[in-house]
Amino acid sequence: MPPSNTSYDAVDEFGTRVEIKCTTRKSIALSGTDSTAQRLVVVKLAADGTASIVYDGPMSRALELAGRRQSNGQRALSLSKLLNY
């Protein structure tokens, strides 16, 4: 994949388009509704530098739960909302 691809970050072994988000906070930002990713992977970084995958599932679910588009074009989504839906 070329760097800074506009609609997804990777393609998995099954040909599924994957968006990868990494955060140290309690939320992530999605780029509006123009994503063509089919799968979302969210990685949470702890204060000690360790990383854990907290979500690996359908992007459509995340887009359904995300807030309205903000003035910067992004849609906020809390991890608790994503994980407890």
C-alpha positions as CSV (number, residue, x, y, z in Angstrom):
1,M,0.0,0.0,0.0
2,P,1.3,3.5,-0.7
3,P,1.5,5.8,2.4
4,S,-1.4,8.1,3.2
5,N,-4.0,6.1,1.2
6,T,-7.2,8.1,1.5
7,S,-9.8,5.5,2.2
8,Y,-8.1,2.5,3.9
9,D,-4.7,1.5,5.4
10,A,-4.2,-2.1,4.4
11,V,-5.6,-5.2,2.7
12,D,-5.7,-8.4,4.7
13,E,-5.0,-11.9,3.5
14,F,-8.7,-12.3,2.3
15,G,-8.6,-9.1,0.2
16,T,-10.6,-7.1,2.8
17,R,-9.9,-3.4,3.0
18,V,-8.8,-2.5,6.5
19,E,-8.7,0.9,8.3
20,I,-6.3,1.0,11.3
21,K,-6.7,3.5,14.1
22,C,-4.3,3.9,17.0
23,T,-5.1,6.0,20.1
24,T,-4.0,6.8,23.6
25,R,-7.4,8.3,24.4
26,K,-10.9,7.1,24.9
27,S,-12.1,7.8,21.4
28,I,-11.1,7.7,17.8
29,A,-11.9,9.9,14.8
30,L,-13.2,8.5,11.5
31,S,-12.9,10.3,8.3
32,G,-16.6,11.0,7.5
33,T,-18.4,8.5,5.5
34,D,-16.0,8.3,2.5
35,S,-14.1,5.3,3.8
36,T,-14.2,2.2,1.6
37,A,-12.7,0.1,4.4
38,Q,-14.7,-3.0,5.3
39,R,-12.9,-3.8,8.5
40,L,-11.7,-1.5,11.4
41,V,-8.9,-2.4,13.7
42,V,-8.4,-0.1,16.8
43,V,-5.2,-0.3,18.8
44,K,-5.0,1.3,22.2
45,L,-1.6,2.5,23.5
46,A,-1.2,2.4,27.3
47,A,1.0,4.9,29.2
48,D,3.7,2.3,29.6
49,G,3.9,1.9,25.8
50,T,2.2,-1.4,25.5
51,A,-0.4,-1.8,22.8
52,S,-3.5,-3.9,22.6
53,I,-6.2,-4.4,19.9
54,V,-9.4,-3.3,21.4
55,Y,-11.6,-3.7,18.4
56,D,-11.3,-5.7,15.2
57,G,-14.6,-5.8,13.4
58,P,-16.9,-4.3,10.7
59,M,-16.3,-0.7,9.7
60,S,-20.0,-0.4,9.0
61,R,-20.7,-0.9,12.7
62,A,-18.3,1.9,13.6
63,L,-19.8,4.3,11.1
64,E,-23.3,3.6,12.4
65,L,-22.2,4.5,15.9
66,A,-20.1,7.5,15.1
67,G,-21.3,11.0,15.7
68,R,-22.2,13.6,13.1
69,R,-19.5,15.0,10.9
70,Q,-17.6,17.8,12.6
71,S,-16.4,21.0,10.9
72,N,-13.0,19.3,10.2
73,G,-14.8,16.5,8.4
74,Q,-14.2,13.9,11.0
75,R,-16.7,11.8,13.0
76,A,-15.8,11.1,16.7
77,L,-16.5,7.7,18.2
78,S,-15.9,6.7,21.8
79,L,-14.3,3.4,22.4
80,S,-16.9,2.6,25.1
81,K,-19.7,3.1,22.6
82,L,-18.0,0.9,20.1
83,L,-17.2,-1.9,22.5
84,N,-20.5,-1.9,24.4
85,Y,-22.9,-1.8,21.5
